[in-house]
Amino acid sequence: MSPSQSSLHPAAILQKSGVEVFFLARHAESADPTVFHGYESDIDLGPNGRAQASRFGARADLSRVDLLVSSGQLRSLNTLESLGKTLGLKPRIIRGFHERKVGILQGTPTNAPNSPFAHTRKEWGNGNKEFTTEGGESYTQVRERVLGAMHELNDLCIQEHARFPLVVSHGLTMKILLLEWLYGGDTAHWETIGQIKNTALWSLHRPFEVLKDQGCLAHLD
C-alpha cells in the first residue's frame, strides 16, 4: 500500500471504474451468533443463516448485479451461494474484506457487560483510532486494509467491465468502510449508521463525490 493511499476516500477509488452502483451486504447469520467471530473464526452459516441466504438470493433489487465478491470466509461465501446460482455468477474473493481480527475477544459473548470491545469503541469514539486490545486490529488497521480491498475491487471491476458489483463482507469491516465513505471517518456517527444486521444491504450510487445520504439500508426480515 502506498503512503498516499491512506489519505484516499473510499469513493474516490471507484471513480476511474465504470461502476454505477456499489452494493455492500453483510453475511447471513453464523452457526453461533452469540459470540465474537473475527478473522480468527471460519464458522459457517447456521440454519437461520442458510434461510436468510436463500431469501437473499431471490432479491429483485440485486438482479442487475454483474460481479459477486466475497471476503473468502465461509459465512460470506455461503451467503452468496443462492444468488450466484440465480445470476449465473461465481463469487470472486478479495480477502481484504474479511472480518476484523479480534484477538482475545474470539469466542467471548457479544453481550458481555464492560467487554474489551466496549472499551475499544469508547476509545475510537474519542478519536484514538490506533487503540486496540491484545491481538485485535485497530480502527486504522481495518481502514487501511479495506482501502486496499477497494483498490482490488476497482481493478477487478475494470477488468470485468462490471457496473453493479456486490461485496458480501462482515459487520465491523462494513461499519468502518461506511463511516469512511459517508462521514469521512467521523466515529461520532457510529450510531447514526446503527446496527448492521445479517444480510443488511447498502447501495452506494454514482456520483460518488456526493458523500452523505447515499446509503440505503434494507434488511430482509
Secondary structure, 3 states (H helix, E strand, C coil): CCHHHHHCCHHHHCCCCCCCEEEEEECCCECCCCECCCCCCCCCECHHHHHHHHHHCCCHHHCCCCEEEECCCHHHHHHHHHHHHHHCCCCEECHHHCCCCEHHHCCCECCCCCCHHHHHHHHHHCCCCCCCCCCECCHHHHHHHHHHHHHHHHHHHHHHCCCCEEEEECHHHHHHHHHHHHHCCCHHHHHHHCCCCCCCEEEEECCCCCCCCCCCCECCC
